[in-house]
Amino acid sequence: MTARSILITGASSGIGRAVAVEYAGQGVRLVLVGRDAARLEATAARCRDKGATVEIAQVDVRDRLAMRDAVLDADRRAPLDLVVANAGINTGLPQGALVEDPEPVRGIFAINLLGVLNTVEPIIEPMCARGAGVIALTGSIAGVRGLPYSPSYCATKAAVHLYAESLRGPLARKGVAVSLIVPGFVHTPLNENLVAFKPLAMTDVRAAKIIRSGLDRRKPMIVFPRLLYWASRLSTVLPIRFVDWFLMRQPVDVPVTQERMQP
Ligand SMILES: NC(=O)c1ccc[n+]([C@@H]2O[C@H](COP(=O)([O-])OP(=O)(O)OC[C@H]3O[C@@H](n4cnc5c(N)ncnc54)[C@H](OP(=O)(O)O)[C@@H]3O)[C@@H](O)[C@H]2O)c1
């Protein structure tokens, strides 16, 4: 069954924007969350062109109280049947460095992990009280096995994976589905400055179609591309020193984010 009242964080760009446009249509109400007003408005215009009713919530996911108000206000106006905690950033370890700059590390945890909690926590009780709804969280294939180029990004995504897994059982008993979205490489601004071999990279439009198809079926995990996901899973059972050696030989450069803990 497809969702009709949907809140998406990170809807001003990339995967979140593509998912919003994918769902947009007559009878669909979208609440688009992000920080950049112009880019949110651009997403909204594309969704309205497809017949959707669109509301914009210009909120930083690091702001717990503002997120609680945004989610609960949206839910009070029209009960949400899908919430997608998708906003996220990337950061990396500069080549030759042994430790990531602590400030960007706090920033990525604040957005990728606390931002997800700030999005999901307020909607759990309302959805459970209704006995209906889907909560989706965007993880990453980078959350399956630690990568030497982006320790904190991998850690935030692994945490999101385990959080989603842990929520799933209790919420399923209340009629609420939890879907963990696990993308590989998707062409978006998040990774346009990432220097790396990007096997099986796909467009955000393609990713959004896969995500919607999985969410409509309330799938517990939506992984794509599957080959990269299973290769990553395989790496977790191969000899650790061999995998470390292999990963260290890859020419990868992940830019350091400008984001910090506080908005
Ligand atoms: N692209 C990939 O290859 C890939 C692979 C695996 C997983 N992912 C995950 O997919 C999700 C979306 O990434 P993307 O590739 O679509 O990146 P993107 O194009 O850079 O979009 C990121 C979105 O997150 C929002 N955002 C960032 N910080 C925020 C904050 N503090 N508060 C509110 N919104 C914030 C941005 O909106 P504003 O700038 O308006 O705030 C933007 O809409 C992320 O969780 C990412 O980790 C991406």
The ligand as an SDF file (V2000), in Angstrom:
LIG
                    3D

 48 52  0  0  0  0  0  0  0  0999 V2000
   24.6390    9.4870   -2.1710 N   0  0  0  0  0  0  0  0  0  0  0  0
   25.0930    8.3160   -1.7710 C   0  0  0  0  0  0  0  0  0  0  0  0
   25.9120    7.6730   -2.4650 O   0  0  0  0  0  0  0  0  0  0  0  0
   24.6160    7.7180   -0.4800 C   0  0  0  0  0  0  0  0  0  0  0  0
   24.9640    6.4010   -0.2100 C   0  0  0  0  0  0  0  0  0  0  0  0
   24.5400    5.8210    0.9690 C   0  0  0  0  0  0  0  0  0  0  0  0
   23.7610    6.5460    1.8460 C   0  0  0  0  0  0  0  0  0  0  0  0
   23.4480    7.8270    1.5570 N   0  0  0  0  0  0  0  0  0  0  0  0
   22.6390    8.5520    2.5350 C   0  0  0  0  0  0  0  0  0  0  0  0
   21.5020    9.0980    1.9120 O   0  0  0  0  0  0  0  0  0  0  0  0
   21.0630   10.2520    2.6490 C   0  0  0  0  0  0  0  0  0  0  0  0
   20.8260   11.3970    1.6810 C   0  0  0  0  0  0  0  0  0  0  0  0
   22.0650   11.7210    1.0990 O   0  0  0  0  0  0  0  0  0  0  0  0
   22.1940   12.3130   -0.3820 P   0  0  0  0  0  0  0  0  0  0  0  0
   23.1920   11.4870   -1.0810 O   0  0  0  0  0  0  0  0  0  0  0  0
   20.8630   12.5250   -0.9570 O   0  0  0  0  0  0  0  0  0  0  0  0
   22.9260   13.6830   -0.0310 O   0  0  0  0  0  0  0  0  0  0  0  0
   22.6120   15.2130   -0.4290 P   0  0  0  0  0  0  0  0  0  0  0  0
   22.1860   15.3120   -1.8340 O   0  0  0  0  0  0  0  0  0  0  0  0
   23.8030   15.9740    0.0330 O   0  0  0  0  0  0  0  0  0  0  0  0
   21.3630   15.5460    0.4960 O   0  0  0  0  0  0  0  0  0  0  0  0
   21.4920   15.6070    1.8790 C   0  0  0  0  0  0  0  0  0  0  0  0
   20.2260   16.1930    2.4250 C   0  0  0  0  0  0  0  0  0  0  0  0
   20.3380   16.2210    3.8530 O   0  0  0  0  0  0  0  0  0  0  0  0
   19.9520   17.5090    4.2940 C   0  0  0  0  0  0  0  0  0  0  0  0
   20.6590   17.8830    5.5040 N   0  0  0  0  0  0  0  0  0  0  0  0
   21.9870   17.8330    5.7470 C   0  0  0  0  0  0  0  0  0  0  0  0
   22.2440   18.2990    6.9730 N   0  0  0  0  0  0  0  0  0  0  0  0
   21.0460   18.6570    7.5060 C   0  0  0  0  0  0  0  0  0  0  0  0
   20.6590   19.2190    8.7390 C   0  0  0  0  0  0  0  0  0  0  0  0
   21.5650   19.4970    9.6860 N   0  0  0  0  0  0  0  0  0  0  0  0
   19.3500   19.4540    8.9470 N   0  0  0  0  0  0  0  0  0  0  0  0
   18.4270   19.1880    8.0060 C   0  0  0  0  0  0  0  0  0  0  0  0
   18.7410   18.6540    6.8180 N   0  0  0  0  0  0  0  0  0  0  0  0
   20.0340   18.4020    6.5770 C   0  0  0  0  0  0  0  0  0  0  0  0
   20.3100   18.4430    3.1520 C   0  0  0  0  0  0  0  0  0  0  0  0
   19.4620   19.5740    3.2090 O   0  0  0  0  0  0  0  0  0  0  0  0
   19.9210   21.0990    3.5040 P   0  0  0  0  0  0  0  0  0  0  0  0
   21.2430   21.2990    2.8720 O   0  0  0  0  0  0  0  0  0  0  0  0
   18.8010   21.8950    2.9460 O   0  0  0  0  0  0  0  0  0  0  0  0
   19.9680   21.1680    4.9790 O   0  0  0  0  0  0  0  0  0  0  0  0
   19.9690   17.5980    1.9460 C   0  0  0  0  0  0  0  0  0  0  0  0
   18.6130   17.7260    1.6210 O   0  0  0  0  0  0  0  0  0  0  0  0
   22.1470   10.5280    3.6920 C   0  0  0  0  0  0  0  0  0  0  0  0
   21.7470   10.0190    4.9340 O   0  0  0  0  0  0  0  0  0  0  0  0
   23.3370    9.7490    3.1630 C   0  0  0  0  0  0  0  0  0  0  0  0
   24.2310    9.3730    4.1790 O   0  0  0  0  0  0  0  0  0  0  0  0
   23.8320    8.4370    0.4160 C   0  0  0  0  0  0  0  0  0  0  0  0
  1  2  1  0
  2  3  2  0
  2  4  1  0
  4  5  1  0
  4 48  2  0
  5  6  2  0
  6  7  1  0
  7  8  2  0
  8  9  1  0
  8 48  1  0
  9 10  1  0
  9 46  1  0
 10 11  1  0
 11 12  1  0
 11 44  1  0
 12 13  1  0
 13 14  1  0
 14 15  2  0
 14 16  1  0
 14 17  1  0
 17 18  1  0
 18 19  2  0
 18 20  1  0
 18 21  1  0
 21 22  1  0
 22 23  1  0
 23 24  1  0
 23 42  1  0
 24 25  1  0
 25 26  1  0
 25 36  1  0
 26 27  1  0
 26 35  1  0
 27 28  2  0
 28 29  1  0
 29 30  1  0
 29 35  2  0
 30 31  1  0
 30 32  2  0
 32 33  1  0
 33 34  2  0
 34 35  1  0
 36 37  1  0
 36 42  1  0
 37 38  1  0
 38 39  2  0
 38 40  1  0
 38 41  1  0
 42 43  1  0
 44 45  1  0
 44 46  1  0
 46 47  1  0
M  CHG  2   8   1  16  -1
M  END
$$$$
